[in-house]
Amino acid sequence: MADTEAPEALGEPQSRHVTYCGVCTLPPEYCEYGGTPKKCQEWLEKTHPTLYAQIWSPEALEAATASLSLEAQKRAAKDAQKKAAQAEKAEQKQASKMANSVVTIKRVERNKRKFVTAVIGLEAFGLDLKKVAKEFGKKFATGSSVTKVPSGGEEIVVQGDVSDEIEEFLLEKYKEIPEDNIELVDDKAKKKPS
C-alpha cells in the first residue's frame, strides 16, 4: 500500500520550543499586532536579548523592509507611526482612568450590631477580585466573596466591620492604589416599620 510509509521515511517528529511574550501573550514575532508593541519590545529586550536582536534590530528591520517597494516602505513607516500614536493614546487613557478611579469601602449594617464591609472599584486597578477576596478572608479570618452589583460591576463583600483594616491592608499591599483614591462610606440599613 502506498498510503502508509515506514516511520523512518517520514522522519521523527521534532518538538519545538515557542517563546510567548510576557506582556501580550503572543509569540514575539506577532507582538506588533497586539495592543502594546512598545512594552512587548522592552520585555523582549530584557528577557530574550538574542531573540530581540533577530526581530527588532535595525539590520533585521531593514532586511524585512528591503524587499518592499518605496511606496510600500512609506506606507509601512506611516502605519508604524500611527500604531505608536494609538498605543500612546491608549496608555494615556488607561493612566487617566486609573487616576480618576475610586475604591469605595462601605460599612453596611445588616441587623442590630451585625456589619459587612463592601469594597467596590478594585477592578479599575487591574486586580483580580477573586484573589483579593481570598486574601481578605485569610487576613481578617472571615468570610469574603465576590458578588455582582446591580449597576453591572462587581464588589467584594467581607463579613464583619473591617473597613479601617481593609484600607490599611490595601495601602500596604497594593502600591498602585493611591491613598487619595480610597473612600470610606458608612451605610446605615433602613429601619423596617414595626
N, C-alpha and C positions, 0 to 999 in steps of 0.2 A: 504494500500500500504506500502510495506516495504522500499521503496526508501526514503520516507520523514519521518523524525523523528521530534519529538517535539523539539523546541529550548531548553527546559530545559535539555533534554538528551545530546545535543551537548555541552552545556555549553556556557557561554558568551565569545565572543572573547576578548582576553586580548591584550591591547596595550603594546607596548614595546618601551622603550627609548634606542636608539642606539647612542653611542658616536662616533664621527668621528674625526680623527687626524687633528690637525690644520696645519700640515706640508704637509702630502701626501694625505689627504682627505680619506684615507681608515679607516675602523674600526681598533682600536689599536691592535686587535689580528692578523691582517694581515699586519701590518707595516713592518715586517721583509721581506716581499716580495716586498715592494716598493723600491725606489731608495735611500732613506735616512733613514735607520733604526736608526742610532745614533741620528740624530736630532729629530726623532719621539720619541725616548725614553726620551730625555731631555724634550721635550714638555709635554709628558705624566706625567713625574715625577713632573713637575711644576704645571700643571693644574689639574690632577686627581691622587693624590698620592695613593689612595686605589686601583684604577684600575692598576696602575703601579706595586704595590706590588703583585697583583693577577697574573700578566703576567710575569714580569721581575725580581721578587725577586729570590735570589739564591735557595730558597726552591721550588718555582714554576718551575724554570728551571730544577732542579734536579728531581722533580716529573715527569716532561714531558719526560725526557730522561731515567728514571729508567726502563721503560718497553722495551727499545731498547737493542739489543744485544751489546756486546763490540765492535764488528766490526761496527755496525751502529752508535754507540756513537762516535767512532773515525771519521767516515765519516761526521757526523753532526758537530763535532768540526772543522774539516778541511774545510767544506763548510762555516761555520761561519767566519773563518779566511779569507777565500777567498772573501766573501761578504764584510767584513770590509775593506780589502785592495782595492777592487774595488770602494767602496764608498769613501774612502780616495783619491784615484786617481782621481775620478770624481770631488771631491771638489777642488783638486789642479788644475785640468784642468779649471774649472769654474773660479777660482781665477785668474789664469794667463790670461784667456780670458778677464776678466774684466780689468785687469791691462794693457793689450795691446789695449783695445778698445778706440776709439777716437770719441768724439762728435764733429761734424763739424757744425759750424754755418755760413751759407753762406748768404751774402747780394747780391741779384741778381737784376740787373737793368732791368726793363721791357721796358719802353719807356720814353725818356726825363728824368724827375725827379721822376718817379714812381719806387718804390722798393718793393720787397718782401724779406722775410727772411726765409731761409730753414734750418731746424735743422735735421741732419742725425746722426744716431748711438745711439739713446737713448735706443733702444730695447735690446742692449747688457747689459744694467744695470738693466734689469728686470722691466722696467717701461711700463705701459700701455699707448701707444701713444695717444689713443683717449682721455683719461683722461687728459694727459699733454696738448694736443691741446686745450681742453676746458679751462684748467687753463690759458693758454697763451691768449686765446680770452678774458677771463674775466679780466685778469691782465692788458693787453695792450689796451683793448676796441677796438679790431679789429677782422677781420675775421681770422679764423685759422682752418686748416683742415689737415687730414692725407691723403697723396697721395702715390701711388706706384712709385718706381724709376725703370728705365729700367734695372738696374743691379740686380733687384729682391727684394730689401728691401723696406722699407717704410720711408717716411720723413714727417715732419710736416712743412707746409707752412703757414707763418704768414704774413698778409698784412702789408706793411709798413717797414721802416728801423728801426728795434728794436733789432739789433744784440747785441749791448752792454748791453741793458737791459735784454735780454734773458740770456746772460752769467751770469750776476749778480743774476738773478732770480734762475737759475739752481744751482748755488753755494750755495745760501741761503736756498733753499727749499729741494734740494736733496743732502744730505751729502755723499751719496755713490759714487758720481761722483767726482773724484779728479780734482783739478784745472788744473793740467798738462795735463789732457786728453781732455780739451776743446780747440778747434782750431777755430779761426775766419778767414774767407776767404771772399775776396771781388771779386765778379764775375761780370765782365762787359758784357753787351749784345753786340753782334756783330752788327756793323752798316750795314744796308742794303744799297746796292748801289742805287743811285738815277738815 
